Amino acid sequence: MEKYQSMSDTDRSFDVQFWQNAGIEAIFEAAWEMLQDYYLIRGKDASELRLQRTVEAFRKIQS
């Protein structure tokens, strides 16, 4: 799907339809790529993204 329009056009119906047709996996994949790009642009190590860290230890929280 493609649509060419000016940046000032505020009608987002095409965007909504595109992502609804793409499905959950495509939405997650696009979000993940944006997160990786953000880390790379900021000069951070993209392999240390919070969503992929492993658990190192469990502790009981004192209440």
N, CA, C and O of each residue as an XYZ file, in Angstrom:
252
protein
N       0.839     -1.182      0.000
C       0.000      0.000      0.000
C       0.879      1.237      0.000
O       1.866      1.304      0.732
N       0.528      2.197     -0.805
C       1.248      3.460     -0.851
C       0.261      4.603     -0.970
O      -0.819      4.463     -1.543
N       0.658      5.736     -0.414
C      -0.135      6.949     -0.565
C       0.825      8.122     -0.491
O       1.623      8.231      0.440
N       0.741      8.987     -1.468
C       1.566     10.188     -1.494
C       0.694     11.376     -1.140
O      -0.371     11.577     -1.722
N       1.159     12.161     -0.176
C       0.421     13.345      0.252
C       1.387     14.333      0.873
O       2.529     13.989      1.179
N       0.937     15.537      1.055
C       1.799     16.540      1.682
C       1.887     16.273      3.180
O       0.985     15.676      3.768
N       2.972     16.716      3.785
C       3.168     16.502      5.220
C       2.133     17.265      6.050
O       1.859     16.891      7.191
N       1.566     18.315      5.495
C       0.591     19.099      6.254
C      -0.799     18.473      6.244
O      -1.686     18.923      6.970
N      -0.995     17.441      5.432
C      -2.286     16.760      5.386
C      -2.486     15.998      6.694
O      -1.664     15.154      7.052
N      -3.567     16.290      7.405
C      -3.777     15.705      8.737
C      -4.679     14.474      8.724
O      -4.959     13.915      9.785
N      -5.136     14.042      7.564
C      -5.997     12.864      7.489
C      -5.156     11.610      7.723
O      -4.310     11.269      6.896
N      -5.380     10.931      8.828
C      -4.586      9.761      9.205
C      -5.301      8.455      8.901
O      -4.848      7.399      9.343
N      -6.393      8.491      8.167
C      -7.163      7.273      7.909
C      -6.347      6.230      7.147
O      -6.492      5.035      7.401
N      -5.490      6.664      6.216
C      -4.651      5.710      5.494
C      -3.695      5.012      6.454
O      -3.520      3.796      6.372
N      -3.073      5.763      7.365
C      -2.147      5.183      8.332
C      -2.833      4.143      9.205
O      -2.291      3.062      9.438
N      -4.009      4.469      9.679
C      -4.762      3.546     10.534
C      -5.083      2.267      9.760
O      -4.890      1.164     10.273
N      -5.567      2.411      8.540
C      -5.909      1.238      7.734
C      -4.659      0.411      7.424
O      -4.702     -0.818      7.482
N      -3.546      1.075      7.096
C      -2.306      0.364      6.784
C      -1.861     -0.511      7.944
O      -1.577     -1.693      7.755
N      -1.797      0.062      9.152
C      -1.300     -0.700     10.305
C      -2.287     -1.755     10.756
O      -1.873     -2.802     11.253
N      -3.577     -1.516     10.599
C      -4.554     -2.554     10.909
C      -4.414     -3.739      9.964
O      -4.549     -4.888     10.384
N      -4.145     -3.468      8.698
C      -3.946     -4.545      7.726
C      -2.617     -5.263      7.933
O      -2.500     -6.451      7.636
N      -1.617     -4.547      8.442
C      -0.284     -5.126      8.627
C      -0.273     -6.189      9.723
O       0.420     -7.199      9.604
N      -1.029     -5.966     10.773
C      -1.106     -6.949     11.851
C      -0.156     -6.648     13.004
O       0.705     -5.773     12.919
N      -0.340     -7.394     14.072
C       0.386     -7.185     15.316
C       1.887     -7.387     15.152
O       2.676     -6.587     15.655
N       2.293     -8.450     14.451
C       3.724     -8.726     14.304
C       4.440     -7.600     13.566
O       5.547     -7.215     13.942
N       3.811     -7.069     12.512
C       4.421     -5.982     11.744
C       4.535     -4.712     12.583
O       5.519     -3.981     12.476
N       3.538     -4.451     13.412
C       3.572     -3.272     14.280
C       4.706     -3.406     15.289
O       5.462     -2.459     15.506
N       4.826     -4.575     15.904
C       5.891     -4.798     16.875
C       7.263     -4.694     16.210
O       8.181     -4.090     16.764
N       7.398     -5.287     15.018
C       8.669     -5.248     14.285
C       9.073     -3.812     13.966
O      10.239     -3.450     14.122
N       8.125     -2.995     13.523
C       8.412     -1.590     13.206
C       8.818     -0.824     14.463
O       9.750     -0.020     14.427
N       8.127     -1.067     15.564
C       8.468     -0.400     16.821
C       9.857     -0.817     17.294
O      10.625      0.013     17.780
N      10.179     -2.096     17.152
C      11.491     -2.602     17.559
C      12.599     -1.970     16.726
O      13.645     -1.605     17.263
N      12.379     -1.836     15.407
C      13.373     -1.204     14.533
C      13.583      0.260     14.904
O      14.711      0.753     14.877
N      12.496      0.958     15.250
C      12.631      2.356     15.664
C      13.422      2.468     16.962
O      14.219      3.392     17.123
N      13.211      1.543     17.879
C      13.942      1.548     19.136
C      15.427      1.298     18.906
O      16.270      1.941     19.531
N      15.751      0.369     18.014
C      17.145      0.106     17.687
C      17.789      1.323     17.025
O      18.924      1.677     17.346
N      17.076      1.958     16.111
C      17.587      3.163     15.457
C      17.852      4.271     16.472
O      18.866      4.964     16.387
N      16.943      4.438     17.431
C      17.116      5.450     18.470
C      18.419      5.215     19.239
O      19.189      6.149     19.462
N      18.659      3.969     19.642
C      19.877      3.648     20.383
C      21.122      3.920     19.551
O      22.104      4.459     20.061
N      21.088      3.548     18.273
C      22.247      3.760     17.417
C      22.513      5.246     17.181
O      23.667      5.674     17.179
N      21.463      6.031     16.986
C      21.611      7.474     16.774
C      22.195      8.142     18.016
O      23.006      9.061     17.907
N      21.786      7.683     19.185
C      22.272      8.256     20.443
C      23.645      7.730     20.846
O      24.198      8.154     21.861
N      24.201      6.807     20.057
C      25.517      6.261     20.358
C      25.513      5.242     21.472
O      26.555      4.959     22.062
N      24.342      4.685     21.767
C      24.233      3.682     22.816
C      24.391      2.295     22.210
O      24.249      2.119     21.000
N      24.682      1.325     23.044
C      24.836     -0.055     22.603
C      23.459     -0.671     22.409
O      22.751     -0.923     23.384
N      23.074     -0.915     21.165
C      21.744     -1.439     20.854
C      21.548     -2.865     21.369
O      20.412     -3.327     21.479
N      22.636     -3.567     21.684
C      22.478     -4.929     22.201
C      22.028     -4.935     23.659
O      21.693     -5.992     24.193
N      22.015     -3.787     24.305
C      21.595     -3.695     25.704
C      20.182     -3.126     25.850
O      19.852     -2.518     26.868
N      19.362     -3.328     24.832
C      17.992     -2.825     24.912
C      17.254     -3.463     26.082
O      17.409     -4.655     26.349
N      16.478     -2.689     26.753
C      15.808     -3.124     27.972
C      14.897     -4.331     27.743
O      14.802     -5.198     28.612
N      14.236     -4.402     26.608
C      13.293     -5.488     26.359
C      13.972     -6.835     26.156
O      13.307     -7.871     26.190
N      15.292     -6.837     25.945
C      15.974     -8.103     25.701
C      16.967     -8.461     26.794
O      17.735     -9.408     26.626
N      16.979     -7.754     27.885
C      17.898     -8.091     28.970
C      17.445     -9.359     29.673
O      16.249     -9.625     29.789
N      18.391    -10.120     30.132
C      18.059    -11.323     30.891
C      18.018    -10.989     32.374
O      18.638    -10.024     32.821
N      17.296    -11.780     33.120
C      17.192    -11.592     34.560
C      18.457    -12.135     35.205
O      18.868    -13.262     34.929
N      19.073    -11.332     36.061
C      20.297    -11.759     36.728
C      20.048    -12.268     38.137
O      20.758    -13.158     38.606
N      19.056    -11.721     38.815
C      18.803    -12.145     40.192
C      17.378    -11.783     40.595
O      16.788    -10.831     40.083
N      16.853    -12.559     41.513
C      15.556    -12.273     42.115
C      15.773    -11.923     43.577
O      16.607    -12.527     44.251
N      15.021    -10.950     44.062
C      15.089    -10.619     45.488
C      13.670    -10.390     45.998
O      12.804     -9.919     45.261
N      13.449    -10.720     47.237
C      12.163    -10.443     47.866
C      12.143     -8.983     48.295
O      13.089     -8.494     48.914
N      11.069     -8.300     47.965
C      10.934     -6.898     48.340
C      10.430     -6.814     49.766
O       9.417     -7.425     50.106
N      11.125     -6.065     50.597
C      10.726     -5.867     51.996
C       9.556     -4.895     52.034
O       9.620     -3.826     51.429
N       8.488     -5.255     52.739
C       7.344     -4.349     52.827
C       7.134     -3.838     54.222
O       6.209     -3.063     54.463
